[in-house]
Amino acid sequence: MLKKISLWKISAGLALIGIGLASYLFYSYLSPNPPGFCNLSPTINCNAVTKGTLATLFGIPVSLIGLIGYILILYSSLLKLKKLHLFMAGFGMLFCLRLTFLEIFSEKVYCPICLACQLIMLVLFIISLKLVRKPLPQID
């Protein structure tokens, strides 16, 4: 028999994946010679986010902002803090959307890891909406 996995556990798992992806991007930002795992071509690579004009926002590495965001989502998932989870997932969704928009339309580059982060944030945001939604009253 299959055990039902809670949305909180799914959220925690997705946050852990996000932490891994953001850690890779942050390591690439800090490293003088990044590993280049996602640098497949001039238009499909992570350099715009780790080394280019999109690497920082107000002097803070974008990848570090993402890493902290995923850590806070993991924290809120483990402690079942609905409001923090919704805020961080909403902020993360908008933050990733902004970055993806700038990558595609300004830099004309696609970062595979950033797109994966965008997808994870979308799922986390949907989960968060389900977690804060009040159940409809039962009519007997």
N, C-alpha and C positions, 0 to 999 in steps of 0.2 A: 504494500500500500504506500502511495506517495505521501510524503509529509508536506503539509502546506507551509510554504516559506512566507514569513511576514514581510510586509513592505519595508519595515525598518531594517530587516536583515538584507534585503535586496539593495536598499539605499546604502547601507554600510559597505556592502561589497562593491557597488559602483563607485563609492567615494574612495575606496582603496585602489581601484583601478585608476581613477583620476589622480590620486596621489602619485602613483607610479609614473603616469604620463607627464604630469607637471614636474616631477622630480627630474625626469630625463631632460625636459626643456630647460629647467633651471641649471642643471649640470652643463648642458650645452652652452648656456649663456655665460657661465663662469669659466668654462674651459677655453684656453687659447686655441686648442685644436679639438673642436667638438667631434664626437664619434661619427656624425654624418649618417646615422641610421636611416633617417627619413629624407635624405637629400638624393632624390631619384633623378631629377633633371632640373634645368634652370627654372621651370615653372612649378614643379612639384618638389618642394623642399621646405625645411623649417628655418632656414637662415633669416627670413624676414622677421621672424618672431624672436629668434635667439641672438642674432647679430645685427639686424638691420634697423631701420627707422622705427619699427613697431616694437622693438625689444624692451623699451621702457615707457612708463606712463608717469609723468611728474617725477622722473628720476628713479622710480621704483621698477625693478624688473617685472615685466608682465607675467612671466612664468612663476615668480615668487608670489604674486597676488593670487594666481590660480592655485598654487600649492597651499597657501593659507586658507583659501576658500574651501578646497576639498577637505582639509583637516577639520575645519569648522563644521562642514556637513557630516563628516564621520562622527565627530563629537556629538552633534545634535541627534544623529541616528542612534548612537549607543545609549544616550540618555533620554531619548524620545522627546526632544524639545521641538514641538511642532512649529512654533513661531520663528525660532532661530533657523530651523530647517527651511521653512518657506522663504524667509528673507534671503538666506545665503543661496538657495537654489534660484530664486528670482534674480538676485544680483548677478550670480554666476552666468545665468542664461543670457542676460543683457550684455554682460561683459564679453562673453564668448561671441555673441552675435555681432557686437561692434568690431571685435578683432577679425572675425571671419569676413565681414563686409570690407574692412580696410585691406585685408590680404588680397581679396579677389578684385576689388574695384580700384584700389589705389596702387598696390604693389604688383598686381596681376600675377600672384603666386598662390599656390595651394599648399598649405601645411597639413599633411596627413594626420599628424598627432593632434593638431588644433581642431581639425574636423572631428576626430574621435572624441575630443573633449567636449565639443559642441553637442554631439549626439548624447554623450553621457549626461550633460547638463540638462538637455531637453527631457530625457527620461527622469532624471532626479526632480525636475520641476513638476512634471506630471504626477510623479509619486507624491510629492509634497502637497500638491493640490488635493489628491485623494486622501491624504492623511489629515488635512485640516477641514475637509468637507464634513459637515454635520449630516448624519444619516437622516433620511426622510422619515417622518413618523409612520408607524405601521397602522394600517386601517384593517380592522377585523370585520 
